[in-house]
Amino acid sequence: MKFRYPLQKIVDLKESEKSMAEWEYAAAIGFLRKEEERLAALRKEKEEAEQRLFEQTQRPTALSELQRLQQVIEWLDAGIRKQSESVREAERKMIQRRQKLTDKMVDEKVWVNARDKALQRFRHEALRREQNELDEMAIMRSAAAARG
């Protein structure tokens, strides 16, 4: 007799949900990294602009050029603030996805454990039935030997 778990489709569904959650978590991590890279690029660009501004102030420069560099720095500051918020949002999503994955892993583990316990009960019952049959055969042989 073969073991057939009546709730196997639920176990399969839980495994599928966990796989999907793993994929979503990996995607969230990838997105977070891209957002962090964009932020780092903006910060580097701002540092370079500040360095150019500093160098321009060390020599005779038109006021309009200094103002233009200052505007670039202010524009980069605004971009950094906006990108920082994007990074925080990406971190929040990554944390949510990680929590969802954790929940799905626990849920799947519960169903897999239930299936494993059912399999153990099935095997135990099969061994008990087999032992009963062997015991019955031994009793029959013993009775036949005692008669004959």
C-alpha positions in Angstrom: 0.0 0.0 0.0 1.4 3.4 -1.0 1.3 6.5 1.2 -1.0 9.2 -0.2 -1.3 12.4 1.7 -4.8 13.9 1.3 -3.6 17.4 1.8 -0.6 17.2 -0.5 -2.0 20.0 -2.8 -1.9 22.3 0.2 1.8 21.3 0.9 2.6 22.0 -2.8 0.8 25.3 -2.6 2.8 26.3 0.5 6.0 25.4 -1.2 5.0 27.4 -4.2 4.1 30.4 -2.1 7.5 30.2 -0.3 9.3 30.1 -3.7 7.4 33.2 -4.8 8.3 35.0 -1.6 12.0 34.0 -2.1 11.8 35.5 -5.5 10.2 38.7 -4.3 12.7 39.1 -1.5 15.6 38.7 -3.9 14.1 41.3 -6.2 13.6 43.7 -3.3 17.3 43.2 -2.4 18.3 43.9 -5.9 16.2 47.0 -6.1 17.6 48.3 -2.8 21.1 47.8 -4.1 20.3 49.8 -7.2 18.8 52.6 -5.2 21.9 52.7 -2.9 24.2 52.8 -5.9 22.2 55.8 -7.3 22.5 57.6 -4.0 26.2 56.9 -3.8 26.6 58.3 -7.3 24.7 61.5 -6.4 26.9 61.9 -3.3 30.1 61.5 -5.3 28.8 63.9 -7.9 28.1 66.5 -5.1 31.5 66.0 -3.7 33.0 66.7 -7.1 30.9 69.8 -7.5 31.9 71.1 -4.1 35.5 70.5 -5.0 35.1 72.4 -8.2 33.4 75.2 -6.3 36.3 75.3 -3.8 38.8 75.4 -6.5 37.0 78.2 -8.3 36.9 80.3 -5.1 40.7 80.0 -4.9 41.2 82.0 -8.1 39.5 84.9 -9.7 36.1 83.7 -11.0 33.0 85.4 -12.2 30.2 85.5 -9.6 27.8 83.9 -12.1 30.1 80.9 -12.4 30.2 80.5 -8.6 26.4 80.9 -8.4 26.0 78.3 -11.2 28.1 75.8 -9.2 26.2 76.6 -6.0 22.9 75.9 -7.9 24.3 72.6 -9.1 25.2 71.6 -5.5 21.7 72.6 -4.3 20.1 70.6 -7.1 22.3 67.6 -6.1 21.3 68.1 -2.5 17.6 67.9 -3.5 18.4 64.8 -5.5 20.2 63.2 -2.6 17.3 63.9 -0.3 14.8 62.4 -2.8 17.1 59.4 -3.4 17.6 58.9 0.3 13.8 58.6 0.7 13.8 56.1 -2.2 16.5 54.1 -0.4 14.4 54.1 2.8 11.3 53.0 0.9 13.3 50.2 -0.8 14.6 49.2 2.7 11.0 49.1 4.0 9.9 46.9 1.1 12.9 44.6 1.5 12.1 44.2 5.2 8.4 43.5 4.4 9.5 40.9 1.8 11.9 39.3 4.3 9.1 39.1 6.9 6.7 37.7 4.3 9.3 35.1 3.3 9.8 34.2 7.0 6.1 33.7 7.4 5.8 31.6 4.3 8.8 29.5 5.4 7.1 28.8 8.8 3.8 28.1 7.1 5.4 25.6 4.7 7.3 24.0 7.5 4.1 23.4 9.5 2.5 21.7 6.5 5.6 19.6 5.7 5.8 18.5 9.3 2.1 17.5 9.3 2.7 15.5 6.2 5.8 13.9 7.7 3.9 12.9 10.8 1.1 11.4 8.7 3.8 9.4 6.8 5.3 8.2 10.1 1.8 7.1 11.3 1.2 5.4 8.0 4.5 3.5 8.2 3.9 2.6 11.9 0.4 1.3 11.0 1.7 -0.6 8.0 4.4 -2.3 10.2 1.8 -3.1 12.9 -0.5 -4.7 10.3 2.4 -6.6 8.8 3.4 -7.8 12.3 -0.2 -8.9 13.0 -0.2 -10.9 9.8 3.1 -12.6 10.7 1.8 -13.3 14.2 -1.3 -14.8 12.8 0.6 -17.0 10.3 2.9 -18.1 13.2 -0.2 -19.0 15.3 -1.7 -21.0 12.4 1.5 -22.9 11.8 1.9 -23.6 15.5 -1.7 -24.9 15.6 -1.2 -27.0 12.5 2.0 -28.4 13.9 0.3 -29.3 17.3 -2.5 -31.1 15.4 -0.3 -33.0 13.1 
